[in-house]
């Protein structure tokens, strides 16, 4: 099993774009025992990844509760670096 932060980034190799809630839902089954698999922690990982250029914001959208969701996609130049190499 890879680290949660890396799993969050690797998820972008499977989808075109995602918000924190999408990622939380997608990883819930495999990482349910991780206390950091909460929307707030996923947002922090995404913001850090954005600062380092691994992902970029694509759009903002209101969810069904009227809250803004920020969508991200992998930075194409960095996308190949998101492939996990298992020894």
MDTraj code that builds the backbone (N, CA, C; nanometers):
import mdtraj as md
import numpy as np

residues = "UNK UNK UNK UNK UNK UNK UNK UNK UNK UNK UNK UNK UNK UNK UNK UNK UNK UNK UNK UNK UNK UNK UNK UNK UNK UNK UNK UNK UNK UNK UNK UNK UNK UNK UNK UNK UNK UNK UNK UNK UNK UNK UNK UNK UNK UNK UNK UNK UNK UNK UNK UNK UNK UNK UNK UNK UNK UNK UNK UNK UNK UNK UNK UNK UNK UNK UNK UNK UNK UNK UNK UNK UNK UNK UNK UNK UNK UNK UNK UNK UNK UNK UNK UNK UNK UNK UNK".split()
xyz = np.array([
    [0.0850, -0.1178, 0.0000],
    [0.0000, 0.0000, 0.0000],
    [0.0897, 0.1243, 0.0000],
    [0.0583, 0.2181, -0.0849],
    [0.1365, 0.3417, -0.0927],
    [0.0821, 0.4434, 0.0068],
    [0.1595, 0.5464, 0.0351],
    [0.1166, 0.6481, 0.1308],
    [-0.0100, 0.7180, 0.0810],
    [-0.0870, 0.7701, 0.1740],
    [-0.2115, 0.8372, 0.1391],
    [-0.1857, 0.9583, 0.0500],
    [-0.0854, 1.0375, 0.0829],
    [-0.0559, 1.1556, 0.0010],
    [-0.0236, 1.1161, -0.1427],
    [0.0555, 1.0109, -0.1589],
    [0.0881, 0.9674, -0.2942],
    [-0.0340, 0.9087, -0.3633],
    [-0.1191, 0.8371, -0.2889],
    [-0.2420, 0.7811, -0.3473],
    [-0.3326, 0.8928, -0.3983],
    [-0.3354, 1.0040, -0.3252],
    [-0.4154, 1.1192, -0.3686],
    [-0.3628, 1.1702, -0.5025],
    [-0.2326, 1.1863, -0.5131],
    [-0.1739, 1.2344, -0.6384],
    [-0.1885, 1.1322, -0.7504],
    [-0.1674, 1.0058, -0.7191],
    [-0.1781, 0.9004, -0.8198],
    [-0.3194, 0.8923, -0.8762],
    [-0.4187, 0.9293, -0.7975],
    [-0.5576, 0.9266, -0.8440],
    [-0.5740, 1.0105, -0.9712],
    [-0.4937, 1.1138, -0.9852],
    [-0.5034, 1.2005, -1.1033],
    [-0.4532, 1.1332, -1.2307],
    [-0.3885, 1.0183, -1.2193],
    [-0.3511, 0.9427, -1.3388],
    [-0.4693, 0.8606, -1.3894],
    [-0.5752, 0.8509, -1.3085],
    [-0.6936, 0.7714, -1.3429],
    [-0.8113, 0.8564, -1.3899],
    [-0.8090, 0.9861, -1.3591],
    [-0.9204, 1.0753, -1.3932],
    [-0.8665, 1.2018, -1.4579],
    [-0.9540, 1.2731, -1.5284],
    [-0.9121, 1.4004, -1.5890],
    [-0.9049, 1.5115, -1.4859],
    [-1.0024, 1.5140, -1.3942],
    [-1.0024, 1.6139, -1.2877],
    [-1.0807, 1.5591, -1.1699],
    [-1.0573, 1.6178, -1.0523],
    [-1.1266, 1.5728, -0.9321],
    [-1.1207, 1.6816, -0.8263],
    [-1.2187, 1.6777, -0.7372],
    [-1.2184, 1.7659, -0.6206],
    [-1.1855, 1.6803, -0.4982],
    [-1.1666, 1.7439, -0.3841],
    [-1.1303, 1.6716, -0.2622],
    [-1.2346, 1.5665, -0.2254],
    [-1.3618, 1.5974, -0.2428],
    [-1.4668, 1.5013, -0.2089],
    [-1.4626, 1.3802, -0.3018],
    [-1.4368, 1.4023, -0.4302],
    [-1.4230, 1.2908, -0.5249],
    [-1.3107, 1.1964, -0.4810],
    [-1.1995, 1.2544, -0.4416],
    [-1.0833, 1.1754, -0.4012],
    [-1.1124, 1.0997, -0.2725],
    [-1.1730, 1.1675, -0.1764],
    [-1.2088, 1.1029, -0.0499],
    [-1.2992, 0.9831, -0.0751],
    [-1.3993, 1.0011, -0.1596],
    [-1.4912, 0.8911, -0.1912],
    [-1.4196, 0.7762, -0.2625],
    [-1.3304, 0.8095, -0.3552],
    [-1.2614, 0.7069, -0.4337],
    [-1.1650, 0.6239, -0.3491],
    [-1.1018, 0.6861, -0.2514],
    [-1.0010, 0.6165, -0.1712],
    [-1.0559, 0.5592, -0.0410],
    [-1.1814, 0.5847, -0.0139],
    [-1.2412, 0.5468, 0.1146],
    [-1.2258, 0.3981, 0.1457],
    [-1.2530, 0.3118, 0.0514],
    [-1.2487, 0.1684, 0.0789],
    [-1.1074, 0.1209, 0.1139],
    [-1.0098, 0.1614, 0.0346],
    [-0.8730, 0.1146, 0.0567],
    [-0.8059, 0.1810, 0.1771],
    [-0.8410, 0.3069, 0.2047],
    [-0.7734, 0.3829, 0.3093],
    [-0.8663, 0.4182, 0.4255],
    [-0.9712, 0.3399, 0.4480],
    [-1.0694, 0.3728, 0.5508],
    [-1.0097, 0.3786, 0.6910],
    [-0.9011, 0.3074, 0.7168],
    [-0.8398, 0.3084, 0.8496],
    [-0.7488, 0.4300, 0.8717],
    [-0.7243, 0.5080, 0.7688],
    [-0.6384, 0.6257, 0.7808],
    [-0.7190, 0.7430, 0.8356],
    [-0.6748, 0.7978, 0.9482],
    [-0.7482, 0.9101, 1.0072],
    [-0.7374, 1.0369, 0.9224],
    [-0.6361, 1.0457, 0.8370],
    [-0.6198, 1.1644, 0.7527],
    [-0.7030, 1.1610, 0.6255],
    [-0.7789, 1.0549, 0.6040],
    [-0.8650, 1.0521, 0.4852],
    [-0.9940, 1.1276, 0.5164],
    [-0.9763, 1.2566, 0.5327],
    [-1.0875, 1.3489, 0.5531],
    [-1.0722, 1.4587, 0.4491],
    [-1.1820, 1.5174, 0.4129],
    [-1.1803, 1.6190, 0.3080],
    [-1.0782, 1.7288, 0.3380],
    [-1.0727, 1.7721, 0.4616],
    [-0.9812, 1.8808, 0.4992],
    [-0.8346, 1.8423, 0.4734],
    [-0.7975, 1.7197, 0.5092],
    [-0.6599, 1.6738, 0.4871],
    [-0.6295, 1.6572, 0.3385],
    [-0.7277, 1.6097, 0.2632],
    [-0.7099, 1.5950, 0.1184],
    [-0.6895, 1.7323, 0.0553],
    [-0.7656, 1.8316, 0.1006],
    [-0.7494, 1.9685, 0.0499],
    [-0.6077, 2.0188, 0.0774],
    [-0.5558, 1.9924, 0.1968],
    [-0.4192, 2.0362, 0.2294],
    [-0.3166, 1.9687, 0.1377],
    [-0.3358, 1.8408, 0.1110],
    [-0.2455, 1.7703, 0.0192],
    [-0.2530, 1.8308, -0.1202],
    [-0.3744, 1.8612, -0.1660],
    [-0.3916, 1.9206, -0.2988],
    [-0.3293, 2.0597, -0.3067],
    [-0.3443, 2.1387, -0.2018],
    [-0.2856, 2.2730, -0.2015],
    [-0.1327, 2.2656, -0.2037],
    [-0.0770, 2.1702, -0.1302],
    [0.0681, 2.1510, -0.1308],
    [0.1152, 2.1054, -0.2687],
    [0.0420, 2.0107, -0.3273],
    [0.0768, 1.9617, -0.4613],
    [0.0679, 2.0737, -0.5643],
    [-0.0304, 2.1617, -0.5476],
    [-0.0430, 2.2756, -0.6390],
    [0.0773, 2.3691, -0.6248],
    [0.1195, 2.3935, -0.5014],
    [0.2337, 2.4819, -0.4779],
    [0.3618, 2.4267, -0.5412],
    [0.3730, 2.2947, -0.5466],
    [0.4902, 2.2306, -0.6070],
    [0.4730, 2.2038, -0.7555],
    [0.3568, 2.2376, -0.8114],
    [0.3356, 2.2245, -0.9548],
    [0.2890, 2.0879, -1.0021],
    [0.2538, 1.9982, -0.9105],
    [0.2098, 1.8638, -0.9512],
    [0.0664, 1.8636, -1.0026],
    [-0.0168, 1.9520, -0.9483],
    [-0.1557, 1.9646, -0.9940],
    [-0.1865, 2.1118, -1.0149],
    [-0.2944, 2.1375, -1.0872],
    [-0.3379, 2.2760, -1.1055],
    [-0.4898, 2.2815, -1.0963],
    [-0.5393, 2.3968, -1.0562],
    [-0.6844, 2.4160, -1.0468],
    [-0.7442, 2.4237, -1.1860],
    [-0.8626, 2.3608, -1.2006],
    [-0.9295, 2.3660, -1.3303],
    [-1.0588, 2.4452, -1.3248],
    [-1.1311, 2.4345, -1.2139],
    [-1.2586, 2.5069, -1.2053],
    [-1.3106, 2.5051, -1.0627],
    [-1.4119, 2.5885, -1.0408],
    [-1.4842, 2.5938, -0.9148],
    [-1.6296, 2.5603, -0.9447],
    [-1.6938, 2.4869, -0.8537],
    [-1.8337, 2.4507, -0.8756],
    [-1.9027, 2.4371, -0.7400],
    [-2.0288, 2.4811, -0.7329],
    [-2.1068, 2.4622, -0.6113],
    [-2.1522, 2.3174, -0.6027],
    [-2.1416, 2.2576, -0.4828],
    [-2.1929, 2.1220, -0.4653],
    [-2.3400, 2.1282, -0.4247],
    [-2.3995, 2.0118, -0.3950],
    [-2.5423, 2.0071, -0.3629],
    [-2.5766, 2.0783, -0.2324],
    [-2.4761, 2.1048, -0.1482],
    [-2.4977, 2.1769, -0.0225],
    [-2.4702, 2.3265, -0.0356],
    [-2.4408, 2.3715, -0.1567],
    [-2.4142, 2.5126, -0.1799],
    [-2.2727, 2.5557, -0.1453],
    [-2.1841, 2.4609, -0.1203],
    [-2.0446, 2.4929, -0.0894],
    [-1.9613, 2.4800, -0.2168],
    [-1.8581, 2.5603, -0.2242],
    [-1.7722, 2.5598, -0.3429],
    [-1.6750, 2.4424, -0.3374],
    [-1.6674, 2.3686, -0.4468],
    [-1.5688, 2.2617, -0.4638],
    [-1.4650, 2.3110, -0.5643],
    [-1.3390, 2.2913, -0.5322],
    [-1.2298, 2.3280, -0.6214],
    [-1.1835, 2.2011, -0.6919],
    [-1.1817, 2.2040, -0.8234],
    [-1.1392, 2.0889, -0.9028],
    [-0.9955, 2.1094, -0.9488],
    [-0.9216, 1.9999, -0.9504],
    [-0.7813, 2.0002, -0.9899],
    [-0.7585, 1.8954, -1.0979],
    [-0.6512, 1.9123, -1.1726],
    [-0.6065, 1.8089, -1.2661],
    [-0.4550, 1.7997, -1.2531],
    [-0.3998, 1.6886, -1.2996],
    [-0.2544, 1.6725, -1.2972],
    [-0.1934, 1.7682, -1.3976],
    [-0.0858, 1.8303, -1.3592],
    [-0.0101, 1.9141, -1.4506],
    [0.0527, 1.8199, -1.5528],
    [0.0196, 1.8362, -1.6798],
    [0.0633, 1.7409, -1.7831],
    [0.2140, 1.7201, -1.7840],
    [0.2889, 1.8233, -1.7584],
    [0.4346, 1.8100, -1.7581],
    [0.4818, 1.7220, -1.6428],
    [0.4058, 1.7205, -1.5339],
    [0.4429, 1.6433, -1.4155],
    [0.3716, 1.5090, -1.4084],
    [0.2754, 1.4838, -1.4957],
    [0.1913, 1.3642, -1.4877],
    [0.2729, 1.2353, -1.4902],
    [0.3774, 1.2289, -1.5696],
    [0.4575, 1.1063, -1.5769],
    [0.5320, 1.0799, -1.4464],
    [0.5545, 1.1831, -1.3669],
    [0.6227, 1.1660, -1.2389],
    [0.5320, 1.1053, -1.1327],
    [0.4016, 1.0964, -1.1606],
    [0.3074, 1.0438, -1.0625],
    [0.2952, 0.8916, -1.0682],
    [0.3751, 0.8282, -1.1505],
    [0.3706, 0.6823, -1.1610],
    [0.4549, 0.6236, -1.0481],
    [0.3929, 0.5403, -0.9674],
    [0.4608, 0.4783, -0.8538],
    [0.5455, 0.3619, -0.9020],
    [0.6702, 0.3612, -0.8626],
    [0.7597, 0.2525, -0.9007],
    [0.7881, 0.1687, -0.7769],
    [0.7374, 0.0476, -0.7759],
    [0.7545, -0.0427, -0.6634],
    [0.8836, -0.1215, -0.6806],
    [0.9657, -0.1242, -0.5768],
    [1.0930, -0.1981, -0.5846],
    [1.0696, -0.3451, -0.5692],
])
top = md.Topology()
chain = top.add_chain()
for i, resn in enumerate(residues, 1):
    res = top.add_residue(resn, chain, resSeq=i)
    for name in ("N", "CA", "C"):
        top.add_atom(name, md.element.get_by_symbol(name[0]), res)
traj = md.Trajectory(xyz[None], top)
